[in-house]
Amino acid sequence: MKNVNLDNYFARKMQKRLLICYINTTQGNFTADSLVIATGGRQFGLNVIPQTPGLVSINVDRNVLPNFSELSGISLNASVTCNNHTFKDALLFTHKGLSGPVILQISNYWTVSDEIIINLLPDIHLIEKIAAWQIRNPKAEVKNLISKYLPKKLIQKILERTDFTKPINQYNKNQIEEIAKLVHKWILIPTGTEGYKKAEVTRGGIDTNELSSKNFETRQVKGLYFIGEVLDVTGWLGGYNLQWAWSSGYCAGLVA
Ligand SMILES: Cc1cc2nc3c(=O)[nH]c(=O)nc-3n(C[C@H](O)[C@H](O)[C@H](O)COP(=O)(O)OP(=O)(O)OC[C@H]3O[C@@H](n4cnc5c(N)ncnc54)[C@H](O)[C@@H]3O)c2cc1C
């Protein structure tokens, strides 16, 4: 702002109840009549939805599967459900738990103590397969047959609690259903996530009800804008978060 009588300028602004910002930065001090915040900020009395890491790997109690870390590196296509949201994509076993796109996606819907349900063979109906195997390969072991579709190391651990060494024709209906459940409906309660250090986004943030949905100006303070990830807007994997940051910034930039 050049050649402006600041006293008059601010007096006029105050009469109009418009925002006057004094910003102290390492690059100097600035004054402005509108402010776009793209960093996170809470000092304006706006409602903030609690923040948690999103698009992030999850940790799993090592007792869930014996020697869980031995599975590290295994990847497969799975579907994962949490709180009525389901994604199907690559799943990766890590030393501490689970990762891969399908886990990053579902992590946006997980909160502490929620369970996740993993279908390790989403494209196969295991009960029907086993029925067919009982006719075609009656003497084969179930783990050898399932290992056509899943890594043997994994299937061995998943089925460890059942007696999976018998020939397939010796399993009754209930036992087959139990095996199918372990594969199609593996239920886990993650112990936590890998946290902000590894998260791609922050869930939560400034409540969107506080803002105009057209230009992201706050309803309470004229001239104050919030855009991008600082808002309670979290996208899926696939570039949606960057798109949101750029698009909301553009809309605010048109008027700020
Ligand atoms: C590893 C990783 C991978 C990602 N991959 C993708 C992807 O593939 N696709 C996608 O859509 N999204 C991805 N994201 C998310 C995406 O990068 C963010 O959602 C997006 O950059 C948010 O933009 P923003 O401008 O709101 O905030 P940011 O990009 O976080 O920018 C905020 C800026 O504010 C500065 N700042 C913070 N506090 C202060 C302060 N007090 N004073 C001064 N400056 C401050 C920060 O230094 C930073 O430069 C990824 C994120 C990470 C971490």
Ligand as a Chemical Component Dictionary entry (heavy atoms), coordinates in Angstrom:
data_LIG
# 
_chem_comp.id                   LIG 
_chem_comp.type                 NON-POLYMER 
_chem_comp.pdbx_formal_charge   0 
_chem_comp.three_letter_code    LIG 
# 
loop_
_chem_comp_atom.comp_id 
_chem_comp_atom.atom_id 
_chem_comp_atom.alt_atom_id 
_chem_comp_atom.type_symbol 
_chem_comp_atom.charge 
_chem_comp_atom.model_Cartn_x 
_chem_comp_atom.model_Cartn_y 
_chem_comp_atom.model_Cartn_z 
_chem_comp_atom.pdbx_ordinal 
LIG C1  C1  C 0 4.545  -37.165 1.004  1  
LIG C2  C2  C 0 3.298  -36.520 0.471  2  
LIG C3  C3  C 0 2.774  -36.934 -0.727 3  
LIG C4  C4  C 0 1.600  -36.366 -1.205 4  
LIG N1  N1  N 0 1.098  -36.789 -2.391 5  
LIG C5  C5  C 0 -0.008 -36.229 -2.876 6  
LIG C6  C6  C 0 -0.516 -36.618 -4.135 7  
LIG O1  O1  O 0 0.035  -37.480 -4.818 8  
LIG N2  N2  N 0 -1.648 -36.026 -4.572 9  
LIG C7  C7  C 0 -2.303 -35.072 -3.842 10 
LIG O2  O2  O 0 -3.332 -34.564 -4.291 11 
LIG N3  N3  N 0 -1.842 -34.689 -2.652 12 
LIG C8  C8  C 0 -0.706 -35.216 -2.160 13 
LIG N4  N4  N 0 -0.238 -34.803 -0.952 14 
LIG C9  C9  C 0 -1.011 -33.790 -0.206 15 
LIG C10 C10 C 0 -0.782 -32.400 -0.797 16 
LIG O3  O3  O 0 0.608  -32.180 -0.962 17 
LIG C11 C11 C 0 -1.400 -31.367 0.126  18 
LIG O4  O4  O 0 -2.749 -31.669 0.379  19 
LIG C12 C12 C 0 -1.318 -29.969 -0.478 20 
LIG O5  O5  O 0 0.017  -29.641 -0.761 21 
LIG C13 C13 C 0 -1.914 -28.955 0.484  22 
LIG O6  O6  O 0 -1.649 -27.678 0.004  23 
LIG P1  P1  P 0 -1.710 -26.405 0.961  24 
LIG O7  O7  O 0 -1.233 -25.270 0.129  25 
LIG O8  O8  O 0 -3.039 -26.332 1.603  26 
LIG O9  O9  O 0 -0.680 -26.704 2.137  27 
LIG P2  P2  P 0 0.880  -27.031 2.042  28 
LIG O10 O10 O 0 1.274  -27.504 0.706  29 
LIG O11 O11 O 0 1.155  -27.894 3.222  30 
LIG O12 O12 O 0 1.576  -25.613 2.239  31 
LIG C14 C14 C 0 1.555  -24.948 3.473  32 
LIG C15 C15 C 0 2.741  -24.004 3.501  33 
LIG O13 O13 O 0 2.604  -23.160 4.618  34 
LIG C16 C16 C 0 3.861  -23.058 5.265  35 
LIG N5  N5  N 0 3.593  -22.740 6.678  36 
LIG C17 C17 C 0 3.021  -23.531 7.602  37 
LIG N6  N6  N 0 2.916  -22.886 8.764  38 
LIG C18 C18 C 0 3.428  -21.663 8.581  39 
LIG C19 C19 C 0 3.603  -20.515 9.410  40 
LIG N7  N7  N 0 3.195  -20.530 10.684 41 
LIG N8  N8  N 0 4.170  -19.420 8.877  42 
LIG C20 C20 C 0 4.574  -19.398 7.590  43 
LIG N9  N9  N 0 4.422  -20.435 6.748  44 
LIG C21 C21 C 0 3.875  -21.547 7.246  45 
LIG C22 C22 C 0 4.484  -24.415 5.072  46 
LIG O14 O14 O 0 5.885  -24.324 5.231  47 
LIG C23 C23 C 0 4.069  -24.715 3.637  48 
LIG O15 O15 O 0 4.969  -24.176 2.713  49 
LIG C24 C24 C 0 0.942  -35.354 -0.469 50 
LIG C25 C25 C 0 1.493  -34.918 0.741  51 
LIG C26 C26 C 0 2.658  -35.507 1.213  52 
LIG C27 C27 C 0 3.215  -35.047 2.530  53 
# 
loop_
_chem_comp_bond.comp_id 
_chem_comp_bond.atom_id_1 
_chem_comp_bond.atom_id_2 
_chem_comp_bond.value_order 
_chem_comp_bond.pdbx_ordinal 
LIG C1  C2  SING 1  
LIG C2  C3  SING 2  
LIG C2  C26 DOUB 3  
LIG C3  C4  DOUB 4  
LIG C4  N1  SING 5  
LIG C4  C24 SING 6  
LIG N1  C5  DOUB 7  
LIG C5  C6  SING 8  
LIG C5  C8  SING 9  
LIG C6  O1  DOUB 10 
LIG C6  N2  SING 11 
LIG N2  C7  SING 12 
LIG C7  O2  DOUB 13 
LIG C7  N3  SING 14 
LIG N3  C8  DOUB 15 
LIG C8  N4  SING 16 
LIG N4  C9  SING 17 
LIG N4  C24 SING 18 
LIG C9  C10 SING 19 
LIG C10 O3  SING 20 
LIG C10 C11 SING 21 
LIG C11 O4  SING 22 
LIG C11 C12 SING 23 
LIG C12 O5  SING 24 
LIG C12 C13 SING 25 
LIG C13 O6  SING 26 
LIG O6  P1  SING 27 
LIG P1  O7  DOUB 28 
LIG P1  O8  SING 29 
LIG P1  O9  SING 30 
LIG O9  P2  SING 31 
LIG P2  O10 DOUB 32 
LIG P2  O11 SING 33 
LIG P2  O12 SING 34 
LIG O12 C14 SING 35 
LIG C14 C15 SING 36 
LIG C15 O13 SING 37 
LIG C15 C23 SING 38 
LIG O13 C16 SING 39 
LIG C16 N5  SING 40 
LIG C16 C22 SING 41 
LIG N5  C17 SING 42 
LIG N5  C21 SING 43 
LIG C17 N6  DOUB 44 
LIG N6  C18 SING 45 
LIG C18 C19 SING 46 
LIG C18 C21 DOUB 47 
LIG C19 N7  SING 48 
LIG C19 N8  DOUB 49 
LIG N8  C20 SING 50 
LIG C20 N9  DOUB 51 
LIG N9  C21 SING 52 
LIG C22 O14 SING 53 
LIG C22 C23 SING 54 
LIG C23 O15 SING 55 
LIG C24 C25 DOUB 56 
LIG C25 C26 SING 57 
LIG C26 C27 SING 58 
# 
